[in-house]
């Protein structure tokens, strides 16, 4: 393998710093690229008056990044529109929030075509191409039309919805058809994989044999491959001076009370409103515990240009204010609600200080916060992870976490009581079970498992069928 070409919506330059406030996917891809001579291509995050295809190259820690600017219309239709007002809510089972506009769909395809036009000359004959996430479903197909015969893989970092739910998307059949231009597609869980196969077989007429799907002359391999964290790096970060200082600050500010921590982007899929209501139920039903605990919710804003995200922020501010107004005393506030992000080494110290990690998304592809919380714990006195059964991480961490239905305030309340009263020996046993998984199935395991399949899949997928190769040549002429 000559190089690994990673393509994603946003590009985050790799760093060797443990304090970077990068998201889970950015950290995972940086770790993957450090092991290869690679190139990371995507949107710069900047807007230009007119798209030119100009590429800004940078090199950081052995990895070359290549970014392009998009037009304001691209941002509105492709990113704020189709990606985050159509696909994101639909794939997280929120069809009530999904918006279907032809301009959104057109802008989404236009930007994917622009990405394909720009990155195609950078791809060498023996490169392996790995495309990331829902922003770029049609990119593999666009590259094929431009003569790209390389092995191309795609990984979906969000859930795949059930067949009948996906059917409400006007372009559903076309979108799934595009995916058959990949060689390998990865999902976090068997549930998401089975939902995809169900649609491909029942709606498109694909034939399935094991983890191989065939549609016409195209063959696709699917795999469940749960992403992990860079466990070794995160454990080291949790022992850093910055983390130790954050730990001491949290313990000092707690003045003997137990800390419950939640760390999430400000997003309706994270179940923050339901979490606050569950915590409120706990305060109502257990007055004896009120001044013994507090909830720290860290929720940095995201996608401020999308109305539904503005609404969730307003809702949470009102809800936290109401709960604090009802239950606070002069020396105690039940919820500390913070709308900003923190570097990962500081978060590691905060996680370590928390008696409970409260991770309760309504639907999540994986959720790496759950794994980071586990990795940050003191092996001799670990905290308890309360985890939504609808997070992808529940399939791996269910043996040690306290699983809850995040829609049920009663279950969240009961789980908090269970976690607070859990004996130390049980906490250690549960933590060890989770930590064994977090260590064994880390980000390097995830990357290697996917790329091994992408590089070594069956002979039928090694090259395009001749009819498609002819089409590709014609389109690129």
Number of C-alpha atoms within 10 A of each C-alpha: 9 12 16 21 24 23 25 21 19 17 21 20 19 25 17 12 12 18 18 15 16 19 14 18 19 17 20 21 21 22 20 22 23 16 13 15 14 20 23 26 27 22 20 18 13 12 16 12 10 11 15 13 15 11 17 12 13 13 12 12 12 15 20 18 24 23 26 25 22 23 15 15 17 21 21 19 24 27 21 19 26 27 20 21 22 23 21 21 19 22 21 20 20 17 17 8 14 22 17 17 14 13 15 23 18 14 20 24 21 15 23 22 21 18 25 21 15 19 20 16 10 13 16 14 11 13 19 21 24 23 25 23 17 22 23 25 23 23 26 27 22 24 23 24 22 21 20 24 18 20 24 26 27 28 22 20 20 20 27 24 20 18 18 12 14 21 14 13 17 13 14 15 15 11 13 17 18 16 20 24 25 28 28 27 25 24 27 26 23 15 16 22 22 20 17 20 21 18 21 23 15 11 15 15 13 20 16 17 8 8 14 17 19 17 16 10 12 18 23 22 23 23 21 18 20 25 29 27 25 24 22 12 15 20 17 15 24 28 18 18 13 20 26 20 16 22 23 15 14 19 18 11 11 17 9 11 18 19 24 26 24 23 23 21 18 23 21 21 19 24 21 27 21 20 24 20 22 23 24 25 17 22 19 14 14 13 11 9 16 18 18 16 20 20 21 21 21 20 22 16 18 13 15 13 12 15 11 18 17 16 14 17 22 11 14 18 15 12 16 20 15 13 18 17 12 11 17 16 11 5 6 16 17 23 22 14 16 14 14 11 16 16 16 22 29 23 26 30 27 27 31 30 28 28 21 24 29 27 29 29 27 22 23 24 23 25 25 20 21 26 25 26 29 29 30 28 25 16 15 11 14 26 29 29 31 24 27 29 23 20 23 27 26 22 16 18 25 18 14 23 25 21 22 22 16 26 18 13 20 19 17 30 22 17 23 23 14 14 19 17 9 13 10 13 12 13 20 20 15 21 26 16 16 22 23 12 14 24 17 13 21 19 24 20 18 19 21 12 15 24 18 10 18 25 16 12 16 14 7 13 18 17 13 22 13 10 9 18 17 13 15 21 14 12 13 12 8
